[in-house]
Structures are given as structure tokens and as C-alpha cells.
């Protein structure tokens, strides 16, 4: 009796439904597979920790009295403003990385493969923003805490020295991480809106660094009304230990800056949904 060999049937393929969770996992893997992600995050952490530690270690009451405070807040220097001196520089690194995460796919053409795999385009935008926003927030918060703890060593015995348990300190340090996380999302959204790494980086730098300087050219009455609501000024209020007379409160600053980020995300969502890659 001989065995009969049946012809092989068609290969079975398993089709997985595209879900938000799977897109998140895909963007997570994609993010950490890029060398630029590791390098840029390391640069941001280095700037945040090193500049804050150096500012605290070289603090001199006499020099500060003549030159003014090194960071955001009121006219008084404090341990938090010294520790967070590197936030402005770290925000550039984080924002640029956010731009590269989104606009970089348009430059390489990889965005076509991404959108072919995920027909629901907005899932891509939300996943990129969520992954990088959370990563930037966590790492920046760790960096701010480390900068403050290292700074306390250099400020030992100084009148401005603070501890983590003092009023507003922990809120300011976590606020710095929250601000940098939102800057990362802002960069992702700008990259999708402009679809050009160079153009989006130029806009990012202009909005965060140049625009506040240009606002000083306005008449005094206009400047006082407009300046607190500019993105970087509203963002700096989030992590300021003391509220200055011409700035927003921390929660108001968070609301305003988050509004700017949400507005940019809305523009990115509109362009992504209506135009081809």
C-alpha cells in the first residue's frame, strides 16, 4: 500500500489588524533603532545636567547681584534657576530630534511605507507624538532632578540653597521635564506640517529663541501684553520657582504652551489627512 502525497496548499498568511497599540509599538521600535535618537537625547541630557551643575558650582552672590538671575522667575536667584540653566539649550536638542523623527521620514521617502502600512494616517501622528513626548518628559525630568541634586553640592552653605522638600522645588523640576516633553511634541508636529527638516528646525529656533527677542521691539504696552503668551516665555513659567511680575503663573503657562502645541498638532493632522506624502 503506497501513501498518497497531497499537493501543497496555498501558504497561509496571518493578517493583523492595525490598532493604536500596534502602531505605538512600531513607532517605539523605530525610534530606538535610530542612532540619532540616542545621540541627540544624550546631548540634551548632557546640556541639562552639565550646565546646571556648573552654574551652581560657580555661583557667586556678588556676581549675581551685579548681573541678575541666570534663569526664569523673579529677580531673585535661587537654586532651581541655577540647576535649570540648561533647559533652553536642551530644548533645542529635544525639538530638533522631534523634527527629525517626523520630517526625516519625508526626506528619505520612508513615510510612504509607513502610511501604506497604517492607512489611518492620524494614528501615525498621535503615536509619534506620544512616544517621543513621553520619552522626552521622563528623561528630561530625570536630568532636571540630577542637575538639582548635583547643584546642591556646589551651593552647600549658600543662602539660596534649597532641598527637594522646599515649596515649589519638585513642581519646578517636574515642570522642566513637562516643558521639554511638550517641546518634543512641538517639533514632531512642525516636521509634519512643513515636511522639511531644515525648514522645521528654522521655525523651531525662530519661535523658541528669536521671537521673544523681536517682541522687545514692540511698544511697551504691546510688549507687556504679548510677551508672556509667546511659546517659550509661557513654557519657562512652567518651571520657574518664583512668578515674575510680567510672567504667567506655572499653570497658566502650561495651558498657554500646551495650547500652542495643540494648535500645531491640529495643523499637522489637517495636512497629513488631506495631502499625499
C-alpha positions as CSV (number, residue, x, y, z in Angstrom):
1,X,0.0,0.0,0.0
2,X,1.5,3.3,-1.1
3,X,1.0,6.6,0.6
4,X,-0.5,9.4,-1.4
5,X,1.2,12.7,-1.2
6,X,-1.2,15.6,-1.5
7,X,0.0,18.7,-3.3
8,X,0.9,21.5,-1.0
9,X,-1.9,24.0,-0.5
10,X,-1.5,27.8,-0.6
11,X,0.6,29.2,2.2
12,X,-1.5,30.7,5.0
13,X,-0.8,34.3,5.9
14,X,-1.8,35.9,9.1
15,X,-3.3,39.3,8.8
16,X,-3.0,41.5,11.8
17,X,-5.5,44.4,12.3
18,X,-3.9,47.8,12.5
19,X,-4.6,49.1,16.0
20,X,-3.3,52.0,18.0
21,X,-1.3,49.8,20.3
22,X,0.5,48.1,17.4
23,X,1.3,51.5,15.8
24,X,2.7,52.7,19.2
25,X,4.9,49.6,19.4
26,X,6.1,50.2,15.8
27,X,6.9,53.8,16.5
28,X,8.7,52.8,19.7
29,X,10.9,50.3,17.9
30,X,11.5,52.7,15.1
31,X,12.5,55.5,17.5
32,X,15.1,53.4,19.4
33,X,16.5,51.9,16.3
34,X,17.8,55.2,15.1
35,X,21.3,56.2,16.2
36,X,20.3,59.9,16.1
37,X,17.8,59.3,18.8
38,X,20.4,58.0,21.3
39,X,22.9,60.7,20.4
40,X,20.6,63.7,20.5
41,X,18.9,62.6,23.8
42,X,22.4,62.1,25.3
43,X,23.3,65.7,24.1
44,X,20.1,67.1,25.7
45,X,20.8,65.3,29.0
46,X,24.4,66.4,29.0
47,X,23.4,70.1,28.4
48,X,20.7,69.9,31.0
49,X,22.9,68.3,33.7
50,X,26.3,69.8,33.0
51,X,25.2,73.5,32.6
52,X,23.1,73.3,35.7
53,X,25.8,71.7,37.8
54,X,28.5,74.2,36.5
55,X,26.2,77.2,37.2
56,X,25.6,76.0,40.8
57,X,29.3,75.2,41.4
58,X,30.5,78.6,40.1
59,X,27.7,80.6,41.9
60,X,28.9,83.9,43.4
61,X,26.4,86.1,45.3
62,X,28.3,89.2,44.4
63,X,28.4,88.4,40.7
64,X,24.8,87.6,40.6
65,X,23.9,90.8,42.4
66,X,25.5,92.7,39.6
67,X,24.4,90.6,36.6
68,X,20.9,89.5,37.6
69,X,19.4,86.0,37.7
70,X,20.6,83.2,35.4
71,X,17.2,81.7,34.8
72,X,13.4,82.3,34.6
73,X,11.4,83.6,37.5
74,X,11.5,86.7,39.6
75,X,14.5,89.0,40.1
76,X,15.9,86.7,42.9
77,X,18.4,83.9,42.1
78,X,17.6,80.5,43.5
79,X,19.0,77.0,43.4
80,X,16.3,75.9,41.0
81,X,17.0,78.6,38.4
82,X,20.7,77.7,38.5
83,X,20.0,74.0,38.2
84,X,17.7,74.6,35.2
85,X,20.0,76.9,33.3
86,X,20.5,74.3,30.6
87,X,16.8,73.9,29.8
88,X,16.9,76.4,27.0
89,X,19.8,74.6,25.3
90,X,18.3,71.2,25.9
91,X,15.0,72.4,24.4
92,X,16.8,72.9,21.1
93,X,18.2,69.4,21.1
94,X,14.8,67.9,22.0
95,X,12.9,70.0,19.5
96,X,15.4,69.2,16.7
97,X,15.1,65.5,17.4
98,X,11.3,65.8,17.3
99,X,11.6,67.4,13.9
100,X,13.9,64.7,12.6
101,X,11.5,61.9,13.8
102,X,8.7,63.2,11.6
103,X,10.3,65.3,8.8
104,X,13.1,62.8,8.4
105,X,10.7,60.2,7.0
106,X,9.6,62.6,4.4
107,X,13.2,63.3,3.4
108,X,14.0,59.6,3.0
109,X,10.7,58.6,1.5
110,X,10.0,56.1,4.3
111,X,6.8,57.9,5.1
112,X,5.1,56.2,2.1
113,X,5.8,52.8,3.5
114,X,4.6,54.0,6.9
115,X,1.3,55.3,5.6
116,X,0.8,52.2,3.4
117,X,1.1,50.0,6.5
118,X,-1.1,52.3,8.5
119,X,-4.0,53.6,6.4
120,X,-5.4,55.5,9.3
121,X,-2.9,58.3,8.9
122,X,-3.6,60.2,12.1
123,X,-2.6,57.1,14.2
124,X,0.9,57.7,12.9
125,X,1.0,61.3,14.1
126,X,-0.5,60.5,17.5
127,X,1.8,57.6,18.0
128,X,5.0,59.5,17.1
129,X,3.9,62.4,19.3
130,X,3.0,60.1,22.3
131,X,6.2,58.0,22.1
132,X,8.6,60.9,21.8
133,X,6.7,63.2,24.2
134,X,6.7,60.5,27.0
135,X,10.4,59.6,26.4
136,X,11.5,63.3,26.4
137,X,9.4,64.0,29.5
138,X,10.8,61.1,31.5
139,X,14.5,61.7,30.5
140,X,14.3,65.4,31.0
141,X,12.7,65.1,34.4
142,X,15.5,62.7,35.4
143,X,18.0,65.2,34.0
144,X,16.5,68.1,35.9
145,X,16.4,66.1,39.2
146,X,20.1,65.1,38.6
147,X,21.1,68.7,37.9
148,X,19.4,70.0,41.0
149,X,20.9,67.3,43.2
150,X,24.4,67.9,41.8
151,X,23.9,71.6,42.2
152,X,23.2,71.3,45.9
153,X,26.8,70.1,46.4
154,X,28.1,73.4,44.9
155,X,25.6,75.5,46.8
156,X,26.3,73.9,50.2
157,X,26.3,76.7,52.9
158,X,24.9,79.3,50.5
159,X,21.7,81.3,51.4
160,X,20.0,80.3,48.2
161,X,20.5,76.6,48.8
162,X,17.2,74.6,48.7
163,X,16.2,71.0,49.2
164,X,13.8,68.8,47.3
165,X,11.2,69.2,50.1
166,X,11.1,73.0,49.9
167,X,7.9,74.6,48.5
168,X,7.7,74.5,44.7
169,X,11.1,72.8,44.1
170,X,9.7,69.4,42.9
171,X,7.0,71.1,40.9
172,X,9.6,73.2,39.1
173,X,11.8,70.3,38.3
174,X,9.0,68.1,37.0
175,X,7.7,71.2,35.2
176,X,11.0,71.4,33.3
177,X,10.6,67.8,32.2
178,X,7.0,68.6,31.1
179,X,8.1,71.6,29.2
180,X,10.8,69.6,27.3
181,X,8.3,66.8,26.6
182,X,5.9,69.3,25.0
183,X,8.8,70.9,23.0
184,X,9.5,67.4,21.6
185,X,5.8,67.1,20.5
186,X,6.0,70.6,19.1
187,X,9.0,69.5,17.0
188,X,7.2,66.4,15.7
189,X,4.2,68.5,14.7
190,X,6.3,71.1,12.9
191,X,8.1,68.3,11.0
192,X,4.7,67.0,9.7
193,X,3.4,70.5,8.8
194,X,6.5,71.6,6.9
195,X,7.8,68.2,5.7
196,X,11.3,69.6,5.6
197,X,13.9,69.1,8.3
198,X,15.8,72.3,7.6
199,X,12.6,74.4,7.4
200,X,11.0,73.0,10.5
201,X,14.3,73.4,12.5
202,X,14.5,77.0,11.4
203,X,10.9,77.7,12.5
204,X,11.6,75.9,15.8
205,X,14.6,78.0,16.6
206,X,12.8,81.2,15.5
207,X,9.8,80.5,17.7
208,X,11.7,79.4,20.8
209,X,14.7,81.8,20.7
210,X,14.3,84.6,18.2
211,X,10.6,85.6,18.6
212,X,11.0,86.7,22.3
213,X,13.8,89.0,21.3
214,X,11.8,90.5,18.5
215,X,8.9,91.1,20.9
216,X,11.1,93.6,22.8
217,X,10.9,95.9,19.7
218,X,7.2,96.4,20.3
219,X,5.8,99.4,22.1
220,X,5.9,98.9,25.9
221,X,2.2,98.5,26.2
222,X,2.1,95.8,23.5
223,X,5.2,94.1,24.8
224,X,3.7,93.6,28.3
225,X,0.5,92.2,26.8
226,X,2.1,89.9,24.2
227,X,5.4,88.7,25.7
228,X,4.0,86.4,28.4
229,X,2.0,84.5,25.9
230,X,4.8,83.7,23.5
231,X,5.6,79.9,23.4
232,X,9.0,79.9,25.1
233,X,8.0,82.5,27.7
234,X,4.8,80.7,28.6
235,X,6.9,77.5,28.7
236,X,9.5,78.9,31.1
237,X,6.8,79.9,33.5
238,X,6.0,76.2,34.0
239,X,9.4,75.5,35.7
240,X,10.0,78.9,37.3
241,X,10.2,78.6,41.1
242,X,9.0,82.2,41.6
243,X,6.5,84.0,39.5
244,X,7.8,87.2,38.0
245,X,5.6,90.3,37.7
246,X,5.4,90.2,33.9
247,X,5.0,86.4,33.5
248,X,2.2,83.9,33.8
249,X,1.7,81.5,36.7
250,X,3.0,78.0,36.2
251,X,-0.4,76.5,35.5
252,X,-1.4,79.4,33.1
253,X,2.0,79.0,31.4
254,X,1.3,75.3,30.9
255,X,-2.1,75.9,29.5
256,X,-0.8,78.5,27.0
257,X,2.2,76.5,25.9
258,X,0.1,73.3,25.6
259,X,-2.3,75.4,23.5
260,X,0.4,76.3,21.1
261,X,1.5,72.7,20.8
262,X,-2.1,71.5,20.3
263,X,-2.6,74.2,17.6
264,X,0.5,73.0,15.8
265,X,-0.7,69.3,16.1
266,X,-4.0,70.3,14.6
267,X,-2.3,71.8,11.6
268,X,-0.1,68.7,11.3
269,X,-3.2,66.4,11.5
270,X,-5.0,68.5,8.8
271,X,-2.2,68.4,6.4
272,X,-1.4,64.7,7.0
273,X,-5.1,63.8,6.4
274,X,-5.6,65.9,3.3
275,X,-2.4,65.8,1.3
276,X,-0.4,62.9,-0.1
277,X,3.1,62.0,1.1
